[in-house]
Amino acid sequence: MNLVTTHVLSVGKRLSSTGILADRLHRWGCETSASDCCGHALKILDLCRYEIVLSEAFLSDGSARKLVPALIGTSAYMFSCYPVEYGCWWLPQVKAGHDCAWAPALRPPEFAHLLRGLLCKRIENSLIVPAGPKNVASYIGTRSAGTLGQAY
């Protein structure tokens, strides 16, 4: 049972709704949407709220940094994927609605750990346990790590 659904927007042809990253996000209980360019992503961000935005650093119509102003002042996180010789680096762009382009880049295992931590924190922050032993017991009985508890 998912207590909270995290909405993730993937931007770029390589970060489409298929592949290892999308599979992992679905396993962790995320609802994903995809856009192939910055212009389309900006239109989507005008219409819908996303908690996490993952983008390729270089898009067909410009830099992923064009997405940052649409996320400032929200509670969203944004990371852009910068390709390197063997794999990629994940560059933090927005942290809880604040520009954080100065933050250090993350290797894929560090990024996966951080992303999973963000998702777990969202679930923890959304839990409200009503007072009373019966309510607490039912809460404990139904609470499970769900898809987030699976091994990475």
Rosetta blueprint (number, residue, H / E / L):
1 M L
2 N L
3 L L
4 V L
5 T L
6 T E
7 H E
8 V E
9 L E
10 S E
11 V E
12 G L
13 K L
14 R L
15 L L
16 S L
17 S L
18 T L
19 G L
20 I H
21 L H
22 A H
23 D H
24 R H
25 L H
26 H H
27 R H
28 W L
29 G L
30 C E
31 E E
32 T E
33 S E
34 A E
35 S E
36 D L
37 C L
38 C H
39 G H
40 H H
41 A H
42 L H
43 K H
44 I H
45 L H
46 D H
47 L H
48 C L
49 R L
50 Y L
51 E L
52 I E
53 V E
54 L E
55 S E
56 E E
57 A L
58 F E
59 L E
60 S L
61 D L
62 G E
63 S E
64 A H
65 R H
66 K H
67 L H
68 V H
69 P H
70 A H
71 L H
72 I L
73 G L
74 T L
75 S L
76 A L
77 Y E
78 M E
79 F E
80 S E
81 C E
82 Y E
83 P E
84 V E
85 E L
86 Y L
87 G E
88 C E
89 W E
90 W E
91 L E
92 P E
93 Q E
94 V E
95 K E
96 A L
97 G L
98 H E
99 D E
100 C L
101 A L
102 W L
103 A L
104 P L
105 A L
106 L E
107 R L
108 P H
109 P H
110 E H
111 F H
112 A H
113 H H
114 L H
115 L H
116 R H
117 G H
118 L H
119 L H
120 C H
121 K H
122 R H
123 I H
124 E H
125 N H
126 S H
127 L L
128 I L
129 V L
130 P L
131 A L
132 G L
133 P H
134 K H
135 N H
136 V H
137 A H
138 S H
139 Y H
140 I H
141 G H
142 T H
143 R L
144 S L
145 A L
146 G H
147 T H
148 L H
149 G H
150 Q L
151 A L
152 Y L
